Amino acid sequence: FVGYVTSVKDDSENKISYAISDIVKFLQETESPAFMIKGAAVSQVLWRFFDIIGVGPVRIRRASNEIEPVCQVAYSDNNITCWDFVKNICSRNLRK
C-alpha cells in the first residue's frame, strides 16, 4: 500500500492527524485523457495509460503460466475518469 497525505489537521492539544488516500482516490477524481491503442496486451494498455497520466513507474505482476489477453482496441475520452478506464479494461471479456 502506498498512501498519499491529502490533509493535515493540528488540534488544540498539538495532536496532528493526517488524512491518507491511496492512488485510487486520485484516479477517481481525474478526468481520463483521450487515449486509444490497438492490438496490445492488457498490461501494455495499462502501462501506457498510467504513463500518459503521469503515474509510474508501474509494475504489473502476472502468474508465470498466464496467457495475457489482447485488447483489439482500447480507448477512452474525457467523459469518464481514469479509474473508470482502468476498471473497464480489467473487467472486459477479452480474447486470449
C-alpha distance (Angstrom), angle and dihedral (degrees) to the residues before:
residue distance angle dihedral
F1 . . .
V2 3.75 . .
G3 3.79 114.4 .
Y4 3.77 130.6 -163.2
V5 3.78 122.7 -153.4
T6 3.80 108.4 -124.0
S7 3.81 98.5 175.8
V8 3.78 141.4 2.5
K9 3.79 123.9 -147.2
D10 3.81 126.5 -167.7
D11 3.80 115.2 -166.7
S12 3.80 129.5 -158.2
E13 3.83 92.2 -89.6
N14 3.80 92.1 56.0
K15 3.78 91.6 -106.7
I16 3.76 110.7 147.3
S17 3.78 122.3 -152.0
Y18 3.78 128.5 -173.0
A19 3.79 129.9 -152.9
I20 3.79 106.8 -142.3
S21 3.80 127.9 -168.9
D22 3.77 133.3 177.9
I23 3.80 125.7 -126.6
V24 3.82 91.6 -87.2
K25 3.80 91.2 73.0
F26 3.79 90.7 57.6
L27 3.80 92.9 45.2
Q28 3.81 89.5 51.5
E29 3.81 91.2 52.9
T30 3.81 97.6 43.6
E31 3.78 123.5 88.2
S32 3.79 112.6 -126.7
P33 3.80 116.5 -114.4
A34 3.79 121.0 -127.5
F35 3.79 103.7 -84.9
M36 3.81 136.9 166.2
I37 3.77 133.0 171.8
K38 3.81 130.0 170.3
G39 3.79 131.2 -150.5
A40 3.79 97.9 0.3
A41 3.78 131.5 138.8
V42 3.79 115.5 -106.6
S43 3.82 91.8 -109.6
Q44 3.82 90.2 52.5
V45 3.80 91.4 50.1
L46 3.80 91.7 50.4
W47 3.81 93.9 43.5
R48 3.81 92.4 50.9
F49 3.80 92.9 44.7
F50 3.81 92.9 51.0
D51 3.80 89.7 46.5
I52 3.81 91.1 53.4
I53 3.81 92.8 51.4
G54 3.81 92.2 46.0
V55 3.80 99.8 -107.6
G56 3.75 115.4 133.1
P57 2.81 172.1 -97.3
V58 3.79 88.0 -40.6
R59 3.81 123.2 -165.0
I60 3.79 116.9 -161.2
R61 3.79 116.5 -167.0
R62 3.79 123.8 -156.4
A63 3.78 133.4 177.2
S64 3.80 110.3 -94.9
N65 3.81 92.8 -119.0
E66 3.81 95.6 43.9
I67 3.78 118.6 122.4
E68 3.75 104.9 -145.1
P69 3.79 117.9 -134.6
V70 3.79 119.2 -122.6
C71 3.79 123.0 -134.6
Q72 3.79 111.1 -136.7
V73 3.79 88.3 -158.6
A74 3.79 129.2 -5.0
Y75 3.78 118.1 -174.3
S76 3.76 142.8 161.8
D77 3.77 140.0 178.1
N78 3.77 136.5 -170.1
N79 3.82 93.5 -81.8
I80 3.81 91.2 86.2
T81 3.78 136.6 42.4
C82 3.78 125.4 -105.8
W83 3.82 88.1 -109.4
D84 3.82 90.7 55.5
F85 3.80 89.9 53.1
V86 3.82 92.6 50.6
K87 3.82 92.0 47.2
N88 3.81 91.5 48.5
I89 3.79 93.7 50.6
C90 3.80 92.8 46.7
S91 3.80 95.4 47.0
R92 3.79 101.5 41.4
N93 3.78 120.0 114.5
L94 3.80 96.6 -113.3
R95 3.81 127.2 -175.4
K96 3.79 119.0 -116.5
